[in-house]
Amino acid sequence: MKAIIADKEGKLHLENVKTPTVKEGELLIKIIASGFNPIDYQMLENELERKLMHSPILGRELSGIVAEIGENVQGFKVGDAVFSGSGSMGSNGTYAEYIAIRESVVVHKPDFLSFAQAAGIPSAGLTALQSFNRMKLQNSDSVLITGAAGGVGTMMVKILLANKFTNFIVTAGNKESIESLKEIGVKESQIINYKTDDVAIFALAKNNQQKFDFVVDLVGNKIGEIAAKLLKSNGTFLDVTALSTEESRETLFNKGAVIMNISNYVYSADKNYAYYKKGLSELVRLIENKAITSPKIEIIGELNIETVTKAHEILRLNKTKGKKLIMQINTI
């Protein structure tokens, strides 16, 4: 099969590699579409993220067709349309034509989702859902979300609104991103343009000069430092990026903050595979019931180096404009 391989220097190569063999309890999936996520390029640049690589083939989510089933597979048959987050649970990453993955993390793709839409759900959707569930918000709580127009932020906003929670402020960095947030129900009065506005001043002004009970940081680094200062004493800071700095860590320590590190990886490390199926099934239910909408997607290209390079650069510059970036791998 064809796959995009990352070498030890972080350079990408399109190569022919052996198609994975299916083991007991696994499915061999012909990948139709693969989603892009910031962790993809971060694994090429960041030593902490690189430690999580289980394969030189990047990519953590997919949709496709079951091509072969292993022994004792119960819930699937050849030809089924499916989607899944893979992470470290498959034979390889999803920048490839095939993947072998345990059936316990795979769900059936409903007809109302295209393959491209389904491939854009797992990573961002599970991260947003986990964040919402762990916060256990009360109606009186206030929330600041940095980088809200990205994949996780957009899905989180949809989940908040579906649960009738509106006491949140978000940041975004360009006109297209701001418009994408307004399209899903965020009021203009809730949005801060971090490129033109002083985030600290505007955030407090939009929250009655009060600091926030919860901060969800989807950006890290300098924005994370500002966000940390906007948290109340003993407030809760959700770190979704692992891009905290010495300054933000010091600020949060001095505030006595509760820090929630948001990671889907921990569930695979603990072999809690039900987390993935349960979460994806819940997201499908929310979309089917029209509580939330499926991701707005942009197909960047086919399986080649140019497609990956372009997608990584868009993610690196935070210019997704509210869209989930997708690579078309195979045709149906």
Secondary structure by P-SEA (a helix, b strand, c coil): cbbbbbccccbbbbbbccccccccccccccccbbbbcaaaaaaaccaaaaaaccccbbbccccccccccccccccccccccccccccccccccccccbbbbbcccbbbbcccccaaaaaaccaaaaaaaaaaaaacccccbbbbbcccccaaaaaaaaaaaaacccccccccccaaaaaaaaaacccccccccccccaaaaaaaaaaccccccbbbbcccaaaaaaaaaaccccbbbbbccccccaaaaaaaaaaccccccccaaaaaaacccaaaaaaaaaaaaaaaacccccccccccccccaaaaaaaaaaaaacccccbbbbbbcccc
